[in-house]
Amino acid sequence: MATATRAVCSKLSRTMVTLVVATTADPASIGSAASLLAMPGWQPGPSLQGAQSFVNKDVRLIKLDDRLVRENHLDRRWEEATGEVVNDVVFLSRHVASSTRPALTIHPIGTPQVLEGEDLVSGGKARWAAPPNPRMGPWFRLLKEVAESHNLTPEFEVTLEATHHGPEINSPTMFVEIGSTEEYWKRQDAAQAIAFLVWQGLGLGGGAAVGDWGRNSEENKVLLGIGGGHYVPRHMDIIKKTGAWVGHLLSGYSLLMEEPVINAASAGGTWRETIKVAFEATKLAFPGGEILAHLDHKSFKSWQRNAITGFLEEQNIKIGKPSDFSLS
């Protein structure tokens, strides 16, 4: 028992850091990182398997050369290399969309809908989701303010995205992205806005960090989004208006459902496991939080809605109405 206690105390005494991760393979990523490194306080940091890093207070910025979705277990690799404990991870990335509309986006990561043996074209792992970074909701609201102050709106849409892609990682994680074509990935004003979001959001300018669950967990309503399109408009509307914390956001296309023959409860497909994986990962990211599932009702057929609500009740996962997410 004494040995176990010493091990816990040792880990608690080690430095807790936030990893900000960029790659030279992505112009939006490296542009945002360059703008962030142009701000005061950065010093050279330790090398991670040949990758350069920079240190500023309790933030570590890593510059990689490969695709981010393939950089599995960066948190564990950093801890093994430095002895520092990773609190959370922010990936800087480009966003691709068929609409080609300029956008600034934030999203959690995971591939909970992928079956064993399926091709993981965008990284991750079958039946897996990373804990969502608790900063997502507060940073999304901050990003809207930053984009406006940098005169990027209404040209750029500021939006959340549903949970998707890798890399596989165990720490609370989010992607912050510039979209949606090369013209916008290289925009210096967009890169500067993302850099300012990270700078202010992590408290590097001297103010308090934004979205620190440990300091604000008494306001403990966490939205687990179920249904809707890739840009989760109905969930996002609540997040904008109520100040709710944000967990995983499951789009309708990630819920693979087969129409039942008898009743809604018999609906086949892998959707149940997808919801369970997303719920458990969200619960892990928000210790002590009240996880409330919010359904995009209009995106479901009646049998789908009935099947999902019945399953949530069986799992003792509470269902929240928009008013339930308002902060008291």
N, C-alpha and C positions, 0 to 999 in steps of 0.2 A: 504493500500500500504506500509506503514511504517513497519507493522508487517511482510509482505512478504519479504521486503528488508532485515530486520534483520535476518530472517530465512535463506536466501541465504548466507548472510555474515557469519552467524554462521557456516554453512556447509563448506564454503570455508576456514574458519579459522581452521577447525579441521584437524588433521593429515591425510595425504593421504598415504596409505600403499599398498604394494604388498603382497598378500598371496601366500606362497609356501606350498602346501598341500601334505602330505604323509600318508601312512597307514601301520600299522604293519601286515595287512593281505596280504601284497604283498612284497616279498623279494626284488624285484627291486626297489620298492618305498622306503622302509625303509633303504635299503642299500645306495641309493643315498642321502637320508636325513642324515644318519649317517656321510657320508663323508663330506657333507656340514657343519654339526654342528661341525666337527673336525677343521674347519677353524676358524680364530680368530674373536672375537667380539661379540659372542652370549651371551645373558643373558636370564634367565628364564622370560617368559611372562605370561600374564593372562591365566586362564583356560577358555576353551570354552566348556560348557556342559560336563565337565569332561575330555576333551582332553587337553593334555599338549601343550604349545606353547613356542616359543623362539623368541627373538627380536634381530635384528641387523640393526641399522640405521632405514630406513623406510621399512624394510622387516620383515614379521612375518611368521615363519615356524610352522605349526600345524601338530601334530602327532595324527592321528585317528586310530580306530581299525576296522572299517567296510570298505566294498567295496566303492571305490571312486565314482563309477557311481550312487550310491544311496544317496550320501551326498548332497542333494538338498539345495540350498539357503545358502551356506556357507558365501557368501559375506554379505547378510542381517543379518545372525546370528552373524557374527563377529561385524558388526556395532552396532547391538543392545547390545551386551555384553560389548563393549569397547568404543563406541563413535567415533572410528576411521572410516574413509571413505575408502572403498576398491577401489583402482585404477584399479588393474588387478589381475588375478589369474593364477598361474602355478601349475598344478598337476604333481606329479612325479609318474610314473606308469610302470608296465610291459606291454610288447607288445606280443601278441600271433599271430602266423601265421602258416598256414599249411605247408609252405616251411621249417620251423624250422631254417631258416637262421638267424645268428646273425645280429642284426640291432639296430640302434639308430634312433628314429623317433620323429617327431613333428607334431601335427595336431590340427585343430580347432574342436569344439564340437557342436553337434546338431542332431536333428532327424526330419528335415523338411519334409521328405518323408513319415513319419508315419501318418496314418489316425486316426481319433478319434475312440476309442474303440479297437485299435490294442494293442497287448501285448508289453509292453516296456521292453524287456528282458535286455536291456543295459542302462536303465535309460532314462532320458530326458522327453520330452513331445511331444504330437502330434503337428505337424505344428510349430515347434520351433527350433531356433538356437541361441546359445549364441553369443554375439558380439565376433568376432575373436580377440585374443590378437595381437595388432600391432607389438609386438616384434617378431612374428613368422618368418618372412622373414629374418631379420637381424640375429636372433638366429640360424636359419637353416644354414646360411652361416658361422656363427661363429662355430657351431657344427662340420662342416666339418673340419675346422682348428684344433679344439680341438681334434677330433678323430685322426687326422693325427699326431699331436704332442704327443698324448698318445699311439702311435703305435697300434691303433685299426683297422686301415684300412691297407689293403683291407679286412681283416677278417670280420669286421663289415660294413654293408651297412649303409650309412647315408641318410635318406630319409624323405620326407613329406608323410603324408597320407591324404586321403579325409576326409571330415567332417563326424563324426559318434559318436554315443553314448552320454550319459549324463555325469554328473548330470545336473539338471536344475539349472541355475544360470543367473544373469543379467549382471555381470561385464565381461569385455573382458577377455577371457580365452583361454588357450591352454594346451594340454597334452604333456609332454616330457617323452619318454619311452625307455626302454631297452628290446630288444626281442632276440630270440623268444621262448625259452624254459627255463626250470628251471636252466639248466647249465649256461646259459648266464645271467639270472636274478640275479644270485648270484655272478657274476664276479665282483671282487673288482675294477679292472682297469676300467670297464665300469661305475661303480658307481662313481668313482673318476672323470671320464670325465664329467659325467652329473653334478656333484657337481661343477666342475670348470666352466662349461657353465653357471650355475645359478649365481655363485659367480662373474664372470666377467661380465655376461650379465646384472646383477642388480647393478653393480658398487660398490660391497661390498669391493673390494680390493683397493679402492681409485681412480680408473679411472672413466671415464664417463660411465654411463649405456648405453647398446647397444640396439637400437631399440626404442628410446623414440620419439614417434610420435609428442609430443608437441614441441620438439626442432628441428625436422627435417621435419615438414609437408610441407615445401616449395617444397620438392621433393615428389610430391603428387600423383603419379600414383599407384593405388592399383589394383592388379589382383584378379578378381573373376573367379575362374576356373570352367568350365562347360564341363563335359564329361571326358572320359578316365577311366582307371582302378583305383583300390584302392590306388595305389602309384603314381598316377597322373604324369607320366614321362614327358609329353610334357609341362605341366604347370611348373613342377619343373625345367626343362631345362632353361626356361626363367628366373625363379627366381634366379637360380644360376648365369646366365650370365649378367643380367641387374641390379641387385640390387633392383628389384621391391618390394613394400610392398605386403603383402599377406592377402587376405580376405578369405572367405569360398571357399572350393574346393569340388565341387559336382561331384562325380563319375557317370559314366553312369548308374550303377545299382540303383542309387537313383532317377533317372529321369524316372518315370513310364509313358510310352508313348504307346498309342494305334494307330496302323496304320490307317490313314485317308481313308475314302471311296471316298471323293470328291477331296480335295486338302490338302496341308500340313497344312494350317491354321485350318483345322477342326480336327486335331489329338487330340484324347481323352487322358484321363489319368490325373494324378495329378501333372505332371511335372511343369506346370506353377506356381502353388502355391509354389512348392519347390524352384524354382528360385527366386520368389518374396521374400520369407522368408529369403533366404541366402543374397540377395541383400540388403534388409532393415537392417539386422543385421550387414553386412559389412559397410554400410553407417554410422550406429550408432557408430561403433568403430573408424572410421577415419573422424572426423568432418573436413570439408573443403577439403577432398580428392576427387580425380577424380577416380571413380570406373569404371574400364574397364573390360568387360567380355571377357575372352579368351576361345575360343572353341577348344577342341581337335577334329578337323574336321575329322580326319581319323577314329575316333571311332564311328562316326555316319553314318547311311544310309542317302541318299540324302534327303528323305522326313523328316527325323528327323532334319537334319541340317537346312532345309528350314523352318520348323515349329519353331525351336528355334530362328533363326535369325529374323524371322518375329515378334515373340513375343517380343524379346528384343527391336526391333525398336518401336513397339507399346508402350512399357513401357518407352521409352526414355532412355534405358540403352545402353551406348556406347559399341561398340565391338572393341577390341584392337588387332592389329597385334603384332607379337613379337617385331618389331622395336619401337612400341609405348611405350614400357615399359622402354626403355633405359633412364637413368638419364642424363639430360643435364649438 
